[in-house]
Amino acid sequence: MKIRVWWNYPEVYVQLEDRYEDIELPDDYTEEEIKREVEEVAFERFNYGYEILTKEKK
């Protein structure tokens, strides 16, 4: 099956063709498997980080 994964950058203008990717998945994938694949594709587009605020900085 063909799936279109799309994402938004609400604070930054990005051209429409840069906001989605079409992927091919097996036809027998469950909703859970589809969601896992879609999240993987979408999350590749974002950088993130974290800092634990309750620990002393070294």
NORHUUR-V653872 format. One record per pair of residues at least 4 apart in sequence whose ideal C-beta (glycine too) atoms are under 6 Angstrom apart, sorted by the first residue. I is the first residue (numbers start at 1). J is the second residue. Records with the same first field share a line. If there is no record, write none. Layout:
BEGIN
I: J ; J
END
This chain:
BEGIN
1: 25 ; 27
2: 22 ; 24
3: 23 ; 25
4: 20 ; 22
5: 21 ; 38 ; 41 ; 42
6: 19 ; 20
7: 19 ; 42 ; 45
9: 14
14: 18 ; 19
21: 41
25: 29 ; 37
29: 33 ; 34
39: 43
END
